[in-house]
């Protein structure tokens, strides 16, 4: 059910361009390849007579097996509205900001053109799970039909893996679980035996922590978060330690909402927005993430207000006007009741 109050509140801000909107995609606008009829009707109210958006709008999805321009083309076709790649934020989009990893040899896991995606994000030395398996065929032994029939030659030399990027759920979970554990427990050298001394863990960057997502099936499907749960469980069982993440990206992470707000500001001529409306169908990602970001904005705004008062009383150093944060004042979450909500009680 779409929220009429949300539309009424948002339109009030149109003239001053003080509001921006973050839309989830799956379960809010589409289910699989089909547009949700009510969403299409409501969506038209957010456009002017020339089919232009009335205010800054971004589409933030935890999908990560494609690139922004492909998702923009898909949404433009489904919604019959021109959506630009700059309006799309995928789960891996914030990786562009993590420049300290861009020159490292990274192992990537996921579906789709993962090498091209990683290169587009700035990563220069990329290794796929398929390349790793091809160079070390004895590591993946679950599928007997793919086991080498001839004595294996010595493994070819590969550069040491320095970080792992998990873009999304893989097709062959057993292969990726095995190889990822091999890389983690050999400090990036899977041709060696496990390191019993447990060296400092390799950095792991994970995108999309959704346990479930809504497609065309009547009940939710496993998401990348379910795969991460399996990886964490195996790692804990073998090492007695918790798997540590250098970064968790996608909703509900703060960095994703910060990145989305930055994109909204760019559409608003880099002017600050007062209010952000985040529309989603998943309590544990869309709504929790938006509420978390709203709390962050409130704390940030309160801290700046307090500092300004102290400065005004002559009790602190002068704050320059250009140092005033560009962050919005608040972020309102809007729940669309179309999907995993009714299954939440099964898991809590």
C-alpha positions as CSV (number, residue, x, y, z in Angstrom):
1,X,0.0,0.0,0.0
2,X,1.5,3.3,-1.0
3,X,1.4,6.2,1.5
4,X,-0.8,9.1,0.3
5,X,0.5,11.2,3.2
6,X,4.0,10.9,1.9
7,X,3.1,12.3,-1.5
8,X,1.2,15.2,0.1
9,X,4.1,16.1,2.4
10,X,6.7,15.8,-0.3
11,X,4.9,17.9,-2.8
12,X,4.8,20.8,-0.2
13,X,8.5,21.0,-0.5
14,X,8.7,21.0,-4.3
15,X,8.8,24.8,-4.8
16,X,11.8,25.3,-2.6
17,X,13.5,22.0,-3.6
18,X,14.1,21.2,0.1
19,X,13.1,17.6,-0.1
20,X,14.7,14.6,-1.8
21,X,13.5,11.0,-2.2
22,X,15.2,7.7,-2.0
23,X,13.4,4.8,-3.6
24,X,14.0,1.1,-3.0
25,X,13.4,-0.9,-6.2
26,X,12.5,-4.5,-5.6
27,X,9.2,-4.8,-3.8
28,X,8.5,-1.1,-4.0
29,X,8.4,-0.4,-7.8
30,X,8.9,-3.8,-9.3
31,X,8.6,-7.5,-8.4
32,X,11.0,-9.4,-10.6
33,X,10.5,-8.1,-14.1
34,X,6.9,-6.8,-13.4
35,X,6.0,-3.3,-12.3
36,X,3.7,-3.0,-9.3
37,X,0.6,-1.3,-10.7
38,X,0.0,0.9,-7.6
39,X,3.6,2.0,-7.7
40,X,3.4,3.1,-11.3
41,X,0.3,5.2,-10.6
42,X,1.8,6.8,-7.5
43,X,5.1,7.4,-9.2
44,X,3.5,9.5,-11.9
45,X,2.5,12.0,-9.2
46,X,6.2,12.7,-8.6
47,X,6.7,14.0,-12.2
48,X,5.8,17.3,-13.9
49,X,3.9,17.6,-17.2
50,X,7.2,17.1,-19.1
51,X,8.0,13.8,-17.2
52,X,10.8,15.5,-15.3
53,X,11.2,14.8,-11.6
54,X,9.7,17.5,-9.4
55,X,12.6,17.1,-6.9
56,X,15.8,15.2,-6.4
57,X,15.2,11.5,-6.6
58,X,17.6,8.5,-6.4
59,X,17.0,4.8,-6.6
60,X,18.9,2.9,-4.0
61,X,19.0,-0.9,-4.4
62,X,21.0,-3.6,-2.8
63,X,21.4,-5.2,-6.2
64,X,25.0,-5.5,-7.3
65,X,25.3,-7.8,-10.3
66,X,25.0,-5.0,-12.8
67,X,26.2,-1.5,-13.5
68,X,24.4,1.7,-12.9
69,X,23.6,2.4,-16.6
70,X,22.1,-1.0,-17.0
71,X,19.8,-0.6,-14.0
72,X,18.9,2.9,-15.2
73,X,17.9,1.5,-18.6
74,X,15.9,-1.2,-17.0
75,X,14.0,1.2,-14.7
76,X,13.4,3.7,-17.5
77,X,11.8,0.9,-19.6
78,X,9.7,-0.5,-16.8
79,X,8.5,2.8,-15.4
80,X,8.3,4.7,-18.8
81,X,10.3,7.5,-17.3
82,X,13.8,8.7,-18.2
83,X,16.1,7.7,-15.4
84,X,19.8,8.5,-15.6
85,X,22.7,6.4,-14.3
86,X,23.5,9.2,-11.9
87,X,20.1,8.6,-10.2
88,X,21.0,5.0,-9.4
89,X,22.9,3.8,-6.3
90,X,23.8,0.1,-6.2
91,X,25.1,-1.7,-3.2
92,X,28.6,-1.5,-4.4
93,X,28.6,2.2,-5.5
94,X,30.3,3.5,-2.3
95,X,33.3,1.4,-3.1
96,X,34.4,4.2,-5.4
97,X,35.3,6.2,-2.3
98,X,37.5,3.4,-0.8
99,X,40.6,4.4,-2.8
100,X,43.1,2.8,-0.4
101,X,42.0,-0.6,-1.8
102,X,42.0,0.4,-5.5
103,X,45.7,-0.6,-6.1
104,X,45.5,-3.9,-4.2
105,X,45.0,-7.3,-5.6
106,X,41.4,-8.1,-4.8
107,X,39.4,-11.3,-5.1
108,X,35.8,-10.7,-6.2
109,X,32.8,-12.9,-5.7
110,X,29.3,-12.5,-7.2
111,X,27.4,-12.7,-10.4
112,X,27.5,-10.8,-13.6
113,X,30.5,-8.9,-15.1
114,X,32.2,-8.6,-11.7
115,X,35.6,-7.8,-13.2
116,X,34.2,-4.9,-15.3
117,X,32.2,-3.7,-12.3
118,X,35.3,-3.7,-10.1
119,X,37.3,-1.9,-12.8
120,X,34.6,0.7,-13.2
121,X,34.7,1.4,-9.4
122,X,38.4,2.0,-9.6
123,X,40.0,-1.4,-8.7
124,X,43.0,-2.1,-10.9
125,X,44.1,-5.6,-10.0
126,X,41.1,-7.9,-10.0
127,X,40.9,-11.7,-9.6
128,X,37.7,-13.7,-10.0
129,X,36.7,-16.9,-8.3
130,X,36.7,-18.6,-11.7
131,X,40.3,-17.5,-12.3
132,X,41.3,-18.7,-8.9
133,X,39.6,-22.1,-9.4
134,X,41.1,-22.5,-12.8
135,X,44.7,-21.9,-11.5
136,X,44.1,-24.2,-8.5
137,X,41.7,-26.9,-9.7
138,X,42.3,-29.1,-6.7
139,X,40.7,-26.6,-4.3
140,X,37.1,-27.1,-5.6
141,X,36.3,-30.8,-5.1
142,X,32.5,-30.8,-4.4
143,X,31.4,-31.3,-8.0
144,X,33.0,-34.6,-9.0
145,X,32.2,-34.0,-12.7
146,X,34.6,-31.1,-12.7
147,X,37.5,-32.8,-10.8
148,X,40.7,-33.1,-12.8
149,X,41.1,-36.5,-14.4
150,X,44.9,-36.3,-14.9
151,X,47.6,-35.6,-12.3
152,X,47.7,-32.0,-11.6
153,X,50.7,-29.9,-12.6
154,X,52.2,-27.6,-10.0
155,X,49.8,-24.6,-9.4
156,X,50.6,-21.6,-11.5
157,X,51.9,-18.6,-9.5
158,X,49.3,-15.9,-8.8
159,X,49.8,-12.6,-7.0
160,X,49.0,-12.7,-3.3
161,X,45.4,-11.7,-2.7
162,X,45.3,-8.6,-0.5
163,X,41.5,-8.1,0.0
164,X,38.2,-9.7,-0.7
165,X,35.2,-8.0,-2.2
166,X,31.8,-9.8,-2.0
167,X,29.5,-8.1,-4.5
168,X,26.5,-10.4,-4.2
169,X,25.3,-14.0,-3.9
170,X,27.2,-16.4,-6.1
171,X,25.7,-19.1,-8.3
172,X,27.8,-22.0,-6.8
173,X,27.7,-21.4,-3.0
174,X,29.8,-24.4,-2.2
175,X,32.6,-23.4,-4.5
176,X,32.8,-19.8,-3.2
177,X,32.5,-20.8,0.4
178,X,35.5,-23.2,0.0
179,X,37.7,-20.8,-1.9
180,X,36.9,-17.9,0.3
181,X,37.8,-19.9,3.4
182,X,41.0,-21.1,1.7
183,X,42.0,-17.5,0.9
184,X,41.1,-16.2,4.4
185,X,43.0,-19.0,6.2
186,X,46.2,-18.7,4.1
187,X,46.5,-14.9,4.2
188,X,45.7,-14.6,0.5
189,X,47.9,-17.6,-0.7
190,X,45.5,-20.5,-1.3
191,X,48.2,-22.6,-2.8
192,X,49.6,-22.9,0.8
193,X,48.3,-24.8,3.7
194,X,46.1,-23.1,6.4
195,X,47.9,-20.7,8.7
196,X,47.6,-22.3,12.1
197,X,49.0,-19.1,13.7
198,X,46.0,-17.2,12.3
199,X,47.6,-14.2,10.8
200,X,45.6,-10.9,10.9
201,X,42.6,-11.4,8.8
202,X,42.5,-10.2,5.2
203,X,40.2,-7.2,4.7
204,X,36.7,-8.2,3.6
205,X,34.4,-5.7,1.9
206,X,30.8,-7.0,1.6
207,X,28.0,-5.4,-0.4
208,X,24.3,-6.1,0.2
209,X,23.4,-7.8,3.6
210,X,19.8,-8.6,2.7
211,X,18.8,-12.0,4.2
212,X,15.7,-12.1,2.0
213,X,14.4,-10.2,-1.0
214,X,11.1,-10.3,-2.8
215,X,10.9,-11.5,-6.4
216,X,7.9,-13.0,-8.3
217,X,7.7,-16.1,-6.0
218,X,5.0,-16.0,-3.3
219,X,7.6,-16.0,-0.5
220,X,11.0,-14.2,-0.2
221,X,14.2,-15.6,-1.7
222,X,17.6,-16.0,-0.1
223,X,19.7,-12.9,-0.5
224,X,23.4,-12.2,-0.2
225,X,23.1,-11.8,3.5
226,X,22.2,-15.5,3.8
227,X,25.4,-16.3,2.0
228,X,27.4,-14.1,4.3
229,X,25.7,-15.9,7.3
230,X,27.0,-19.2,5.9
231,X,30.5,-17.8,5.4
232,X,30.6,-16.4,8.9
233,X,29.4,-19.7,10.4
234,X,32.0,-21.7,8.6
235,X,34.8,-19.3,9.5
236,X,33.7,-19.3,13.2
237,X,33.5,-23.1,13.3
238,X,37.1,-23.5,11.9
239,X,38.8,-20.6,13.7
240,X,36.8,-19.9,16.9
241,X,36.8,-16.3,15.8
242,X,34.2,-14.0,14.3
243,X,34.6,-13.0,10.7
244,X,35.4,-9.3,10.6
245,X,34.4,-6.9,7.8
246,X,36.3,-3.9,6.8
247,X,33.1,-2.5,5.4
248,X,29.5,-3.5,5.0
249,X,27.9,-1.6,2.1
250,X,24.3,-1.3,0.8
251,X,21.3,-0.7,3.0
252,X,21.1,-0.4,6.0
253,X,24.7,0.9,6.2
254,X,25.2,4.6,7.0
255,X,27.8,5.0,4.2
256,X,25.2,4.0,1.6
257,X,22.8,6.7,2.8
258,X,25.6,9.2,3.0
259,X,26.5,8.4,-0.6
260,X,22.8,8.6,-1.6
261,X,22.4,12.0,0.0
262,X,25.5,13.2,-1.8
263,X,23.9,12.1,-5.1
264,X,20.7,13.9,-4.2
265,X,22.6,17.1,-3.4
266,X,24.3,17.0,-6.8
267,X,20.8,17.0,-8.4
268,X,20.0,20.0,-6.3
269,X,22.9,22.1,-7.6
270,X,24.9,21.0,-4.5
271,X,22.4,22.8,-2.2
272,X,21.5,21.3,1.1
273,X,18.3,19.4,1.5
274,X,16.2,19.7,4.7
275,X,14.3,16.4,4.5
276,X,14.9,13.1,2.8
277,X,12.1,10.6,2.3
278,X,13.3,6.9,2.1
279,X,10.7,4.6,0.6
280,X,11.1,0.8,1.1
281,X,9.4,-2.5,1.8
282,X,12.0,-4.3,4.0
283,X,12.0,-3.5,7.7
284,X,15.5,-4.8,8.3
285,X,17.2,-2.9,5.5
286,X,15.1,0.0,4.1
287,X,13.3,1.1,7.2
288,X,16.0,0.3,9.7
289,X,18.6,2.0,7.5
290,X,16.6,5.1,7.0
291,X,15.8,5.4,10.8
292,X,19.5,4.8,11.6
293,X,20.4,7.6,9.2
294,X,17.8,9.9,10.7
295,X,19.3,9.3,14.1
296,X,22.7,10.1,12.7
297,X,21.5,13.3,11.1
298,X,19.8,14.3,14.4
299,X,23.0,13.8,16.4
300,X,25.1,15.6,13.8
301,X,22.6,18.6,13.7
302,X,22.5,18.8,17.5
303,X,26.3,18.7,17.7
304,X,26.6,21.5,15.2
305,X,23.9,23.6,16.9
306,X,25.6,23.2,20.3
307,X,29.0,24.2,18.8
308,X,27.4,27.2,17.2
309,X,25.9,28.3,20.5
310,X,29.2,27.9,22.3
311,X,31.0,29.9,19.7
312,X,28.3,32.7,19.9
313,X,29.0,33.0,23.6
314,X,32.7,33.4,23.0
315,X,33.7,30.0,24.5
316,X,35.2,28.4,21.5
317,X,37.1,29.0,18.3
318,X,35.3,30.6,15.4
319,X,33.5,28.3,13.1
320,X,33.8,29.3,9.4
321,X,30.6,29.5,7.4
322,X,31.9,27.1,4.8
323,X,32.5,24.4,7.5
324,X,28.7,24.1,8.0
325,X,27.8,20.5,7.2
326,X,25.7,19.9,4.0
327,X,23.8,17.0,5.6
328,X,20.0,17.0,5.7
329,X,18.2,17.7,8.9
330,X,16.1,14.6,8.9
331,X,15.3,11.4,7.0
332,X,11.8,10.0,7.1
333,X,11.3,6.3,6.4
334,X,8.1,5.2,4.5
335,X,7.1,1.6,4.7
336,X,5.4,0.1,1.6
337,X,3.7,-3.1,2.7
338,X,4.3,-5.4,-0.2
339,X,6.9,-8.0,0.8
340,X,9.1,-9.4,3.6
341,X,7.2,-7.6,6.3
342,X,4.7,-10.4,6.8
343,X,7.5,-13.0,7.2
344,X,9.4,-11.1,9.8
345,X,7.8,-12.9,12.7
346,X,9.3,-16.2,11.5
347,X,12.8,-15.0,12.2
348,X,12.5,-13.1,15.5
